[in-house]
Amino acid sequence: MEHPITGFKDQFFKGQQQDEKFVCFFRHHWFDLMREFIYFAIFVAFIITSLNYISEIQEFLRGNREMKFLFLAIFLGVTFYLHRFFINLLDYFTNIGIITDRRIIDHEKTLFFIDNLDSIELSQIQNIEKIEDGLLPNLLKYGDIKIFLNASATVKTFHRVPNAKFHFRCINREREIRQHSLMRGHGDLFQQNQPELVIPQTETTPSA
Amino acid sequence: MPVFTTLMIIVLIASLMMTAFTISRLFAYNSKYNLPESSYTKLFHFITKEHVAIAYVLFILAHLSFTIWFLITL
């Protein structure tokens, strides 16, 4: 809902303009995290196996200084991996694409290291492509969306977009609405700038 | 206190601090981005970043508790 004073400014995301309406946003498909989940499953299996032999490990470590330091190194690795897994999972949630009635924003962000923003005006979009090549993209319904811009060879690609068909249609629809509204606005501006046509009145002299 | 135990405790404290720092970064992100979530934006249609943050804290606490128990019984 529009705020009576600030409009839509920063309503859903930092940088949202005053009269910019939020449409939707998307993240990468969950398939992006498959590798992380597989590694985590292996990690959990390793931990469970270690827990089964915990008393033997303690017996082995007692009085053995070198093994204790080896255990410390393994413990450090396990702790590091645990943090890395969850931070990667949280980074999945912060990496988003936002569609508004004016632009598409690619916000490539992680919690610690990356914060890149790329904003594409809808009026600058010449063409959009949806690509769902392969068995997995078709089965799991994800794909790439390529955006071709006017007056440049720039192509912006959103990779592994979930429900790519829906987002493709959404961008197309918003692009058409935006371009039509800009054309109407230019038309009104054109009419406003035209000088007013005045037809001079001519006096008719009565015949003698 | 033996060197091994001291080093393990240092690792645990660093782990706790890292968790706290990560959660604070997540709160800072949430304050700037108030995007309306739906089943299409959640992971597997139901998992949000708050669920992941809670699981993260629980895992680290379990890791901490187990390590303290391990050091006590060693």
Boltz contact constraints between the chains, C-beta under 6 A:
constraints:
  - contact:
      token1: [A, 12]
      token2: [B, 34]
      max_distance: 6.0
  - contact:
      token1: [A, 12]
      token2: [B, 35]
      max_distance: 6.0
  - contact:
      token1: [A, 13]
      token2: [B, 33]
      max_distance: 6.0
  - contact:
      token1: [A, 14]
      token2: [B, 32]
      max_distance: 6.0
  - contact:
      token1: [A, 25]
      token2: [B, 35]
      max_distance: 6.0
  - contact:
      token1: [A, 30]
      token2: [B, 43]
      max_distance: 6.0
  - contact:
      token1: [A, 58]
      token2: [B, 74]
      max_distance: 6.0
  - contact:
      token1: [A, 68]
      token2: [B, 4]
      max_distance: 6.0
  - contact:
      token1: [A, 72]
      token2: [B, 7]
      max_distance: 6.0
  - contact:
      token1: [A, 76]
      token2: [B, 11]
      max_distance: 6.0
  - contact:
      token1: [A, 79]
      token2: [B, 11]
      max_distance: 6.0
  - contact:
      token1: [A, 79]
      token2: [B, 15]
      max_distance: 6.0
  - contact:
      token1: [A, 83]
      token2: [B, 18]
      max_distance: 6.0
  - contact:
      token1: [A, 86]
      token2: [B, 56]
      max_distance: 6.0
  - contact:
      token1: [A, 89]
      token2: [B, 52]
      max_distance: 6.0
  - contact:
      token1: [A, 90]
      token2: [B, 49]
      max_distance: 6.0
  - contact:
      token1: [A, 90]
      token2: [B, 52]
      max_distance: 6.0
  - contact:
      token1: [A, 93]
      token2: [B, 49]
      max_distance: 6.0
  - contact:
      token1: [A, 94]
      token2: [B, 29]
      max_distance: 6.0
  - contact:
      token1: [A, 111]
      token2: [B, 25]
      max_distance: 6.0
